[in-house]
Amino acid sequence: MIAAPAYDLEKVRADFPILSEEVRGQRIAYLDNAASSQKPRAVLDAVDHVYETGYANIHRGVHVLSERATEHYERSRRRMAKFIGAQSAEEVIFVRGTTEGLNLVASSLGRYALREGDEVLLTGMEHHSNIVPWQMVADLTGAKVLAAPVTDRGELDMDGFAALLSDRTRIVSVVHVSNALGTVNPVDEIARLAKDRGAYLVLDGAQAAPHLKLDVQELGCDFYCLSGHKMYGPSGIGVLWGKKRLLEAIPPYQGGGEMIRTVSFERTTYAEPPAKFEAGTPNIAGPVGLAAAADYLDDLGIPEVAEHEARVREYAESRLSEIPGLRVVGTAREKAAVVSFVVDGVHPHDLGTVLDQEGVAVRTGHHCTQPLMERFGVPATARASFGLYNTEAEVDRLAAGLRTALEVFRP
Amino acid sequence: MNDALRDLYREVILDHSRRPRNYGAMDAANRQSDGFNPLCGDRLRLFLLVEDGAVRQASFVGDGCAISTASASLLTEATRGLPEEEALELVENFRGMVAGESEPDGESLGKLTVFAGVRDYPTRVKCATLAWHTLRAAIEQSGETVKTE
């Protein structure tokens, strides 16, 4: 029996203007959502609305446009606090994206918590943005960065993870959902193990936010980062959530306007969070677009979105398994909407070019996860990643494009 | 395969990508350089035997897409016997062609004009030029031929 669709897919697709774009005479089949997702009309309109009716610098003007802009901005902060289940809006810091959020945490929490000989525990499936910032602060503090092993299925090896935890572990930083494989990590168990050792837990939620209903308090982490552009919001805006007492305790990240209370050449005092972490004029319209994206997702229902995406992904896995010489990389039991694969005798880059000719957009490369590619012994993979608007017909076009590629490259 | 794809993946390119020529390390090599494209993970190592200011022999090993493999393979054929200065000129002519800065010139580039189609694929230009940048590094590392101006 075919389950009833979670929502009206045609109606949803009509909300996204770019999906009507034609590429080489065909509608685009956009299967690169893990890199960045497309934007619904509601998000585009929300951003325009700020610029058209209430734009000025925030938090400083006494005039009406500044008041309106400030209200737009702070209302969006409250909306995002609700979206992720934060206790209060003060715990929501607007950042450029997950990369900036992780850099902020690594720098500020790192300087606060790490001493020589301390350890930061990551996993072998981290994005470079959850590796390099920790290496940078480790260089500064004399701490060590460790990585927990990944199994052949692309799951976190929990025994290996537990074995690397020790009393020296001060910070654990883990990707919630892997961008390269789609693996959903068991963050509840990770949180329990980290807490047992008294370590801070940071979660990279860039790939989780568009697929999983979030409740940061229930997750048991101390910091959580997400990117707006991966959850149908604008690019250049994201959220760092932190527990209030930790945001108060750790030092600021960037210095400048807005983040201070008083400045003198003798002594400067800092503002309370969130202002403490938002130096300079921020992205003012971005948060409004992000809040609109949160509304859009919640209106459809994230569980319904996840259900639809799971159906498309499972269909893709079954269609792709029919292609000779194709191997899916990452077969975790808990997976989000990603299918990463390699094809014998055809380099992912060439696959990507052939698919592009067919109007099918996928990502090829190492997905900013070079250690993970090394783990699986591949220089790169092709990755199809699905969003709330993708269809099984688009998966058929992916499969057809792959067969064309085989005709070209296999003699 | 449509016409646009056929323009990119010319038969010569497909042939060299499936059966790369001069593939393998060279014991007699006196120059060697590594190329890496961090964008896509393509890697190659180029070996040269340079005698009396000319490339006597070239070979390579590596892992890359069809464009980068074929480009390296054709490079090893095209540079054989070339004086170093001419090999460097060839690097520049090849780069100019695939970047779309100059028209494909059969006289200076010969068979290498099969890569002219790459100019229509901006994201693939680096695949085509990787081996050639590596060649330049291998030649210039001597510090004799090139840096004597």
Interface residues (C-beta under 8 A of the other chain):
Chain A: R24 V346 H347 P348 H349 D350 T353 V354 Q357 T364 G365 H366 Q370 M373 P379 A380 T404 E407 V408 F409 P411
Chain B: M1 N2 A4 L5 L8 Y9 L14 S17 R18 L39 C40 G41 D42 R43 D63 G64 C65 A66 I67 T69 Y121 R124 C127
